[in-house]
Amino acid sequence: MKKTTTTLITMLMLLAAGAAQAHFGMLIPSDNMVMQQDNRTVTLTLSFSHPFEGQGMILEKPKAFGMRFEGRSTDLLSSLQPAKVMGQKAWRLDFAIKRPGVYTFYMEPKPYWEEAEDGFIVHYTKTVVAAFGDDENWDAESGLKTEIVPLSKPFGLYAGNVFQGIVKLDGKPVPYAEVEIEYYNRDGKYQAPTDYMVTQSIKADGNGVFTYAVPWSGWWGFAALNTADFTIKHDGEDKSVELGAVIWVKFEKPIKK
């Protein structure tokens, strides 16, 4: 009896830990600041994961994937190629940068069923790439169902800088939106002191604006979460949908001479 009770407790603890993990849509470019002397082809990798802990999930081919540049959107969905990230199904695209400017890449995934949360997850995910010294219109909106509009330039940031954004849903600010932040621990060299510190959680203010100071360099994901005003059927039942507005931003460390 004692052994059975211990086993059940262990299983419940594991389930609770799994349920607490934050999900992140991921859209990571090989370079987010392309200079004249650089390789002008940027590889974009699309995935779905727990980025700090390096646990991947399956990302089916997205519903939409595109790029916004100078006020126009370009559909890039048909150019995606299969890839693997953290051992799971993912996607990639090699994109040639030909003109100076600020490029915003975005994806809308197909709804992901999460058994542990008894609901669906849809993370509208974007990232920004600046090219050849042009840094105009870095705060332009992409017109997504929900998105984080940067109030800090989303490139050219040092580790320790503050990043600010405004959470929008259907084009309107979301007061007191919950925002989760997580580091892309790509090489696994960091370990959180406790499970509480894997994912940082903050709230936006009454105008939908949030502020976060990044402690070290690398790629950081910001996910603003809201519950959709619609449901999706699963096994004949209506299930809730978590809408995530996700932006990935890279923070740099200075180069010593």
Secondary structure as the mmCIF struct_conf table of DSSP 4:
data_model
#
loop_
_struct_conf.conf_type_id
_struct_conf.id
_struct_conf.beg_label_comp_id
_struct_conf.beg_label_asym_id
_struct_conf.beg_label_seq_id
_struct_conf.end_label_comp_id
_struct_conf.end_label_asym_id
_struct_conf.end_label_seq_id
HELX_RH_AL_P HELX_RH_AL_P1 LYS A 2 ALA A 20
BEND BEND1 GLN A 21 GLN A 21
HELX_LH_PP_P HELX_LH_PP_P1 ALA A 22 HIS A 23
STRN STRN1 PHE A 24 PRO A 29
BEND BEND2 SER A 30 SER A 30
BEND BEND3 ASN A 32 ASN A 32
STRN STRN2 MET A 33 VAL A 34
TURN_TY1_P TURN_TY1_P1 GLN A 36 GLN A 37
BEND BEND4 ASP A 38 ASP A 38
STRN STRN3 THR A 41 HIS A 50
TURN_TY1_P TURN_TY1_P2 PRO A 51 GLY A 54
STRN STRN4 GLN A 55 MET A 57
HELX_LH_PP_P HELX_LH_PP_P2 GLU A 60 PRO A 62
BEND BEND5 LYS A 63 LYS A 63
STRN STRN5 ALA A 64 PHE A 69
TURN_TY1_P TURN_TY1_P3 GLU A 70 GLY A 71
STRN STRN6 ARG A 72 ASP A 75
HELX_RH_3T_P HELX_RH_3T_P1 LEU A 77 SER A 79
STRN STRN7 GLN A 81 VAL A 85
TURN_TY1_P TURN_TY1_P4 MET A 86 GLY A 87
STRN STRN8 GLN A 88 ALA A 96
BEND BEND6 ARG A 99 PRO A 100
STRN STRN9 GLY A 101 GLU A 108
HELX_LH_PP_P HELX_LH_PP_P3 PRO A 109 PRO A 111
STRN STRN10 TYR A 112 GLU A 114
HELX_RH_3T_P HELX_RH_3T_P2 GLU A 115 GLU A 117
TURN_TY1_P TURN_TY1_P5 ASP A 118 ASP A 118
STRN STRN11 GLY A 119 ALA A 131
TURN_TY1_P TURN_TY1_P6 PHE A 132 GLY A 133
TURN_TY1_P TURN_TY1_P7 GLU A 136 ASP A 139
BEND BEND7 LYS A 145 LYS A 145
STRN STRN12 THR A 146 PRO A 150
BEND BEND8 LEU A 151 SER A 152
BEND BEND9 PRO A 154 GLY A 156
STRN STRN13 LEU A 157 TYR A 158
TURN_TY1_P TURN_TY1_P8 ALA A 159 GLY A 160
STRN STRN14 VAL A 162 LEU A 169
TURN_TY1_P TURN_TY1_P9 ASP A 170 GLY A 171
STRN STRN15 LYS A 172 PRO A 173
TURN_TY1_P TURN_TY1_P10 PRO A 175 TYR A 176
STRN STRN16 GLU A 178 TYR A 183
TURN_TY1_P TURN_TY1_P11 ARG A 186 ASP A 187
BEND BEND10 PRO A 193 THR A 194
HELX_RH_3T_P HELX_RH_3T_P3 ASP A 195 MET A 197
TURN_TY1_P TURN_TY1_P12 VAL A 198 VAL A 198
BEND BEND11 THR A 199 THR A 199
STRN STRN17 GLN A 200 LYS A 203
TURN_TY1_P TURN_TY1_P13 GLY A 206 ASN A 207
BEND BEND12 GLY A 208 GLY A 208
STRN STRN18 VAL A 209 ALA A 213
BEND BEND13 TRP A 216 SER A 217
STRN STRN19 GLY A 218 THR A 227
BEND BEND14 ASP A 229 PHE A 230
STRN STRN20 ILE A 232 HIS A 234
TURN_TY1_P TURN_TY1_P14 ASP A 235 GLY A 236
STRN STRN21 GLU A 237 LYS A 239
STRN STRN22 VAL A 241 GLU A 252
HELX_LH_PP_P HELX_LH_PP_P4 PRO A 254 LYS A 256
#
